Amino acid sequence: MSSPNVRILKQHLLSDNWYVLKKIDFELQRRDGSWQPQTREVYDRGNGATIGLYNRARRTVILTRQFRIPAFVNEHHGYLIEAAAGLLDNASPEERIRLEAEEETGYRVRSVRKIFDAFMSPGSVTERVHFFVGEYQPEDRINDGGGLAEEGEDIEVLELPFAEALAMVDDGRIMDGKTIILLQYLKKLIPVSPLMILLTGADEQARACAASLLLAGHIPVPAIWPGQMSQAAAAHDADEYTRLLVKRCDAVLCTGAISPHTSRLVELAQQYDVAVYRDVSEIPATVTHHPDARPSASII
């Protein structure tokens, strides 16, 4: 990577015993146009990938617990609870995370989805981490996991209720950055608070869906079109009202026949990155309303 604002002057190799540690002398152009000489140490251990394994129906996640010497020497007992992860080692991010998930947890995940990349410690480490999520099923487990003993790994596999994992972030039992990021993202897939869900229809099916959503801990919002509103409200621009309706909801549930109004709602939902569901069974209950949420972790 080159930039007109950065001049690399010299690179000093300090260590390549495990990965590569360099001291880099460079000049950085400041915002006022002046050039400032700087020196930084940079640790290059390659790029990595991590995955949030979740089961929406059971409201659970798969995490691991293993010893980390850097945490140990920084006033911690060293045993961190983490999402499965690993360095790419010349593999593609998706290929590597599938292998790491199987190696560490024993689960062969059928489908994974990349959500974003992130630099985890950009002040000194070059590593870019590729973040994935993937839904697992109990039958996807093909071995005990645990990592590779010849690489010094002794990994404990944990299946945790999602609500418990979030509580562990709050009370400090989970302190790993990538894992905290993934758990926060999984709130989109396993809701922990009620969602406002816009129903596209007004027929018997929509009313039944509204009842199901209430039982699941969500808030159904009927799509009342301007023509059905009071005369004063109907004076507002119909499309602007529709836009506001979609933007202020968390999801759209298509019920009944597909009408031009429904198509417009779906179009706007996609424009505003609002989730669209085709069946009420696709919408997960909030974890506080799910009757099968288990109270504590299990070691599997």
C-alpha positions as CSV (number, residue, x, y, z in Angstrom):
1,M,0.0,0.0,0.0
2,S,1.3,3.4,-0.9
3,S,0.1,6.9,0.0
4,P,1.2,10.4,-0.9
5,N,0.9,11.3,2.8
6,V,3.3,8.6,4.0
7,R,7.0,8.1,3.3
8,I,8.6,4.9,4.5
9,L,12.3,5.7,5.3
10,K,13.6,2.4,6.7
11,Q,12.5,-0.9,8.1
12,H,14.5,-2.7,10.7
13,L,13.8,-6.5,11.4
14,L,13.7,-7.0,15.1
15,S,12.5,-10.6,15.2
16,D,11.1,-13.3,13.0
17,N,11.2,-16.1,15.6
18,W,7.5,-16.8,15.4
19,Y,6.0,-14.0,13.3
20,V,7.6,-10.8,12.1
21,L,8.4,-7.8,14.3
22,K,9.8,-4.7,12.6
23,K,10.7,-1.2,13.6
24,I,9.6,1.2,10.9
25,D,11.0,4.8,10.4
26,F,8.6,6.9,8.3
27,E,7.4,10.5,7.7
28,L,3.7,11.4,8.0
29,Q,2.3,14.5,6.4
30,R,0.2,16.3,9.0
31,R,-3.1,18.1,8.2
32,D,-1.3,21.5,8.1
33,G,1.0,20.1,5.3
34,S,4.1,19.7,7.3
35,W,6.0,16.4,7.5
36,Q,6.8,14.7,10.8
37,P,9.3,11.9,11.3
38,Q,8.0,9.0,13.4
39,T,9.1,5.5,14.4
40,R,6.8,2.6,15.3
41,E,7.2,-1.1,16.0
42,V,4.8,-3.2,13.9
43,Y,4.0,-6.9,14.5
44,D,2.9,-8.9,11.4
45,R,1.2,-12.2,12.3
46,G,-0.9,-12.4,9.1
47,N,-4.7,-12.0,8.8
48,G,-7.3,-14.1,10.6
49,A,-10.9,-15.1,10.6
50,T,-13.5,-15.6,13.4
51,I,-17.1,-16.9,13.5
52,G,-20.1,-16.4,15.7
53,L,-21.8,-19.9,15.8
54,Y,-25.5,-19.6,16.9
55,N,-28.6,-21.7,16.9
56,R,-31.7,-19.5,16.6
57,A,-34.3,-22.0,17.7
58,R,-32.4,-23.0,20.8
59,R,-31.1,-19.4,21.5
60,T,-27.6,-20.7,22.1
61,V,-24.1,-19.9,20.9
62,I,-20.9,-22.0,20.7
63,L,-17.8,-20.5,22.3
64,T,-14.5,-21.9,23.5
65,R,-12.3,-21.5,26.5
66,Q,-8.5,-21.7,26.3
67,F,-5.4,-20.3,27.9
68,R,-3.8,-17.2,26.5
69,I,-0.3,-16.2,27.9
70,P,-0.6,-12.5,26.9
71,A,-3.7,-12.2,29.0
72,F,-2.0,-14.1,31.9
73,V,0.9,-11.7,32.1
74,N,-1.5,-8.8,32.2
75,E,-3.1,-9.5,35.5
76,H,-5.7,-12.1,34.2
77,H,-6.0,-15.8,35.0
78,G,-5.4,-16.4,31.3
79,Y,-8.4,-18.5,30.4
80,L,-10.4,-16.5,27.8
81,I,-13.9,-17.4,26.5
82,E,-13.8,-16.8,22.8
83,A,-15.4,-17.3,19.4
84,A,-13.7,-19.9,17.2
85,A,-10.9,-18.2,15.2
86,G,-7.6,-18.7,13.5
87,L,-5.0,-17.2,11.2
88,L,-5.6,-17.6,7.4
89,D,-2.2,-19.3,6.6
90,N,-2.7,-18.8,2.9
91,A,-6.3,-20.1,2.9
92,S,-9.3,-18.0,1.9
93,P,-11.1,-16.5,4.9
94,E,-14.2,-18.7,4.4
95,E,-12.1,-21.8,3.9
96,R,-10.1,-21.1,7.0
97,I,-13.0,-20.3,9.3
98,R,-14.8,-23.5,8.3
99,L,-11.7,-25.5,9.2
100,E,-11.1,-23.6,12.4
101,A,-14.8,-24.1,13.5
102,E,-14.5,-27.8,13.0
103,E,-11.1,-28.1,14.5
104,E,-11.9,-26.1,17.7
105,T,-15.6,-26.8,18.3
106,G,-16.2,-30.1,16.4
107,Y,-19.0,-28.5,14.3
108,R,-19.0,-28.7,10.5
109,V,-21.1,-25.6,9.7
110,R,-23.3,-25.9,6.6
111,S,-23.5,-22.2,5.7
112,V,-21.4,-19.2,6.8
113,R,-21.8,-15.6,6.0
114,K,-19.2,-12.9,6.1
115,I,-20.3,-9.7,7.9
116,F,-17.3,-7.4,7.9
117,D,-13.5,-7.0,8.4
118,A,-11.9,-5.2,11.3
119,F,-8.4,-4.3,12.6
120,M,-8.3,-5.4,16.2
121,S,-5.2,-3.6,17.4
122,P,-4.1,-1.2,14.7
123,G,-1.7,0.7,16.9
124,S,0.9,-2.1,16.6
125,V,-0.5,-5.2,14.9
126,T,-1.2,-5.5,11.2
127,E,-3.8,-8.3,11.5
128,R,-7.1,-7.8,9.7
129,V,-9.8,-10.1,11.0
130,H,-12.6,-11.4,8.8
131,F,-15.8,-11.8,10.8
132,F,-18.4,-14.5,9.9
133,V,-21.6,-15.8,11.4
134,G,-23.1,-19.3,10.9
135,E,-26.0,-21.2,12.3
136,Y,-25.3,-24.6,13.7
137,Q,-27.5,-27.6,14.4
138,P,-26.8,-30.3,17.0
139,E,-26.4,-32.9,14.2
140,D,-23.6,-30.8,12.7
141,R,-21.2,-31.9,15.4
142,I,-18.9,-34.5,13.9
143,N,-16.2,-34.7,16.6
144,D,-15.3,-33.3,20.0
145,G,-13.2,-30.4,18.8
146,G,-10.6,-29.1,21.3
147,G,-8.0,-28.0,18.8
148,L,-4.6,-29.6,18.0
149,A,-2.6,-30.9,20.9
150,E,0.6,-30.8,18.8
151,E,0.1,-27.0,18.5
152,G,-0.3,-26.6,22.2
153,E,-4.1,-26.2,22.0
154,D,-6.3,-27.5,24.8
155,I,-9.7,-26.0,24.0
156,E,-12.9,-26.4,26.0
157,V,-16.1,-26.2,24.0
158,L,-19.0,-24.3,25.6
159,E,-22.6,-24.1,24.5
160,L,-24.2,-21.1,26.2
161,P,-27.6,-19.6,26.2
162,F,-27.3,-16.3,24.3
163,A,-28.7,-14.3,27.2
164,E,-26.0,-15.8,29.5
165,A,-23.3,-15.0,27.0
166,L,-24.4,-11.3,26.9
167,A,-24.4,-11.3,30.7
168,M,-20.9,-12.6,30.7
169,V,-19.8,-9.6,28.7
170,D,-21.4,-7.3,31.2
171,D,-19.8,-8.9,34.2
172,G,-16.4,-9.4,32.7
173,R,-16.3,-13.1,32.3
174,I,-16.0,-12.6,28.5
175,M,-13.2,-10.1,27.7
176,D,-12.1,-11.1,24.2
177,G,-12.7,-8.2,21.7
178,K,-13.7,-10.2,18.7
179,T,-16.1,-12.3,20.7
180,I,-17.8,-9.2,22.2
181,I,-18.2,-7.8,18.7
182,L,-19.8,-11.0,17.4
183,L,-22.2,-11.3,20.3
184,Q,-23.4,-7.7,19.7
185,Y,-23.9,-8.5,16.1
186,L,-25.9,-11.7,16.9
187,K,-28.5,-9.5,18.6
188,K,-29.8,-8.9,15.1
189,L,-30.3,-12.7,14.7
190,I,-31.4,-13.6,18.2
191,P,-33.3,-10.6,19.5
192,V,-33.0,-9.7,23.2
193,S,-35.6,-6.9,23.1
194,P,-38.9,-6.5,21.4
195,L,-38.9,-5.7,17.7
196,M,-41.4,-3.4,16.0
197,I,-42.6,-5.5,13.1
198,L,-44.7,-4.0,10.3
199,L,-47.4,-6.3,9.0
200,T,-48.2,-5.7,5.3
201,G,-51.7,-7.1,5.4
202,A,-54.9,-6.5,7.3
203,D,-56.7,-9.9,6.8
204,E,-57.2,-12.8,9.2
205,Q,-53.7,-14.1,8.5
206,A,-52.2,-10.8,9.5
207,R,-54.2,-10.8,12.8
208,A,-53.0,-14.4,13.5
209,C,-49.4,-13.3,12.8
210,A,-49.9,-10.3,15.2
211,A,-50.9,-12.7,18.0
212,S,-47.9,-14.9,17.3
213,L,-45.6,-11.9,17.4
214,L,-47.0,-10.7,20.7
215,L,-46.5,-14.2,22.2
216,A,-42.9,-14.1,20.9
217,G,-42.3,-10.8,22.7
218,H,-42.5,-8.4,19.8
219,I,-44.7,-5.5,18.8
220,P,-46.8,-5.9,15.7
221,V,-47.5,-2.7,13.7
222,P,-50.4,-2.8,11.2
223,A,-49.6,-1.1,7.9
224,I,-52.4,1.5,7.8
225,W,-52.4,3.2,4.5
226,P,-53.2,6.9,4.1
227,G,-56.6,6.1,2.5
228,Q,-57.6,4.3,5.7
229,M,-56.5,7.1,8.0
230,S,-58.3,10.2,9.1
231,Q,-58.8,12.9,6.5
232,A,-56.2,15.1,8.2
233,A,-53.5,12.4,8.3
234,A,-54.3,11.4,4.7
235,A,-53.4,14.9,3.5
236,H,-49.8,14.0,4.0
237,D,-47.9,12.6,1.0
238,A,-48.6,8.9,0.9
239,D,-45.2,7.8,-0.1
240,E,-43.5,9.9,2.6
241,Y,-45.8,8.3,5.2
242,T,-44.8,4.9,3.9
243,R,-41.1,5.7,4.1
244,L,-41.5,6.9,7.7
245,L,-43.4,3.8,8.6
246,V,-40.7,1.5,7.3
247,K,-37.8,3.5,8.7
248,R,-39.3,3.5,12.2
249,C,-39.8,-0.3,12.3
250,D,-37.2,-3.0,12.9
251,A,-38.6,-5.5,10.3
252,V,-41.4,-6.1,7.8
253,L,-43.5,-9.2,7.8
254,C,-45.3,-10.0,4.5
255,T,-48.7,-11.5,5.1
256,G,-51.4,-12.3,2.6
257,A,-51.3,-11.7,-1.1
258,I,-48.5,-9.6,-2.6
259,S,-50.0,-6.2,-3.5
260,P,-48.5,-3.1,-4.9
261,H,-48.4,-1.7,-1.4
262,T,-46.6,-4.8,-0.1
263,S,-44.1,-4.6,-2.9
264,R,-43.4,-0.9,-2.1
265,L,-42.9,-1.8,1.6
266,V,-40.4,-4.5,0.7
267,E,-38.6,-2.2,-1.7
268,L,-38.3,0.5,1.0
269,A,-37.2,-2.1,3.6
270,Q,-34.4,-3.2,1.4
271,Q,-33.4,0.4,0.8
272,Y,-33.2,1.2,4.5
273,D,-31.7,-2.1,5.5
274,V,-34.8,-3.2,7.4
275,A,-35.2,-7.0,7.7
276,V,-37.9,-8.6,5.5
277,Y,-39.6,-11.8,6.6
278,R,-42.0,-14.0,4.5
279,D,-43.3,-16.1,7.4
280,V,-43.8,-15.5,11.1
281,S,-41.9,-18.7,11.9
282,E,-38.7,-17.0,10.5
283,I,-38.7,-14.4,13.3
284,P,-36.9,-15.4,16.5
285,A,-38.5,-14.7,19.8
286,T,-36.7,-12.4,22.2
287,V,-34.5,-14.5,24.5
288,T,-36.4,-13.3,27.6
289,H,-39.6,-14.7,26.1
290,H,-38.3,-18.0,24.8
291,P,-39.5,-20.9,27.0
292,D,-36.6,-23.2,26.2
293,A,-33.7,-20.8,27.0
294,R,-31.5,-22.6,29.4
295,P,-30.2,-20.9,32.6
296,S,-26.5,-21.9,32.4
297,A,-23.7,-23.1,30.1
298,S,-23.1,-26.6,29.2
299,I,-19.7,-28.1,28.4
300,I,-20.0,-30.3,25.3
